[in-house]
């Protein structure tokens, strides 16, 4: 039971990190595009 809980916790953390990376990566690439335009 504890193992399943730990695994799901790690999975949630991994998914959250991936979503955060996607959001931040999108934002930084937008900033880079703006810099290139200017």
C-alpha positions in Angstrom: 0.0 0.0 0.0 2.7 2.4 1.0 4.7 1.5 -2.2 1.7 2.3 -4.4 1.2 5.6 -2.6 4.9 6.5 -3.0 4.8 5.6 -6.7 1.7 7.7 -7.3 3.3 10.6 -5.4 6.4 10.4 -7.6 4.3 10.1 -10.7 2.3 13.2 -9.7 5.5 15.1 -9.0 7.0 14.1 -12.4 3.9 15.1 -14.3 3.7 18.4 -12.4 7.4 19.1 -13.2 6.8 18.2 -16.9 3.9 20.6 -17.1 5.8 23.3 -15.3 8.8 22.8 -17.7 6.4 23.0 -20.6 4.9 26.3 -19.3 8.3 27.9 -18.5 9.9 26.6 -21.7 7.1 28.1 -23.8 7.4 31.4 -21.9 11.2 31.6 -22.3 11.0 30.8 -26.0 8.4 33.5 -26.5 10.8 36.0 -24.8 13.6 34.8 -27.1 11.4 35.3 -30.2 10.6 38.9 -29.0 14.3 39.6 -28.5 15.0 38.3 -32.0 12.3 40.6 -33.4 13.6 43.6 -31.6 
